[in-house]
Amino acid sequence: MLNDKPTNIQMSIKTTVLTAALLIAAGGNAFLYYKLHKVENEPRPVVTVVEREQPIVMRTEGGLLEVSSIKANETFSRGVIHTLAGLETVKTHSEITVPVVFRYQIQLAKEWKFLRRGNTVAVVAPAVKPSLPVGIDTAKLKAEAKGPLAAFHEKEELETLHRTISPALAEHAIAPRYIALQRDAARQTVAEFVRKWVLKQPDWKSGEKVMVRVFFEDEPISALASEGFSPVALKEVVDN
């Protein structure tokens, strides 16, 4: 009958395996402790802002009134076809997506043109202009390059694409579709601004509700005269 008791060799093997397992586990724990301890005690990077030039503060004559803003995610892409011995081989496609805010403003003149009909005032405000450069949220910027050779050209391609963002956004800001998109919001802002000043004028303190209609200089406003509006002198309205 075979002997079922473990031999000395079998016992030795089991002991060796168990010891090795314990050593591996202990080593793993020690390595993990080392990594955690190292991360906790590593010096944190310090970001320093270096002011190389003295800032220059300039006054905007008359002041500016921000009237509207547009928030959007803008995507910029660039494709480059690489050649070998004059033959087209593969293409690298780079892309940057970044949240942007287009802000629009009008210049406050000392004298605004008002037109009146009964309790309705029509104001012809300066044309809106974008505030440049367009604001971008670099913290949420996403950039990537794709293609068989992307690993070799990614940095160069993304840097080239990045340099096109500000000029492209400036063109987008004055695009007719963006100007039209913000128009209603700008009207409301100007109407609220004008209503506060109009109600301070002696001719408008009767307590009756004043209706304010806003037009911009870059809009066709020839129809105003035919609607029966007559001029109202409200000079230096924004200086009172």
Buried (B, 14 or more C-beta within 10 A) or exposed (E): EEEEEEEEEEEEEEEEEEEEEEEEEEEEEEEEEEEEEEEEEEEEEEEEEEEEEEEEEEEEEEEEBEBBBBEBEBEBEBEBEBEEEEEEEEBBBBBBBBBBEBBBBBBBBEEBBBBBBEEBBBBBBBEBBBBEEBBBEEEEEEBEBEBEBBEEBBEEBBEEBBEEBEEBBBEBBBEEEBBEBBBEBBBEBBBEBBBEBBEEBEEBEEEEEBEBBBBBEEEEBEEBEEEEBEEBEBEEBBEE
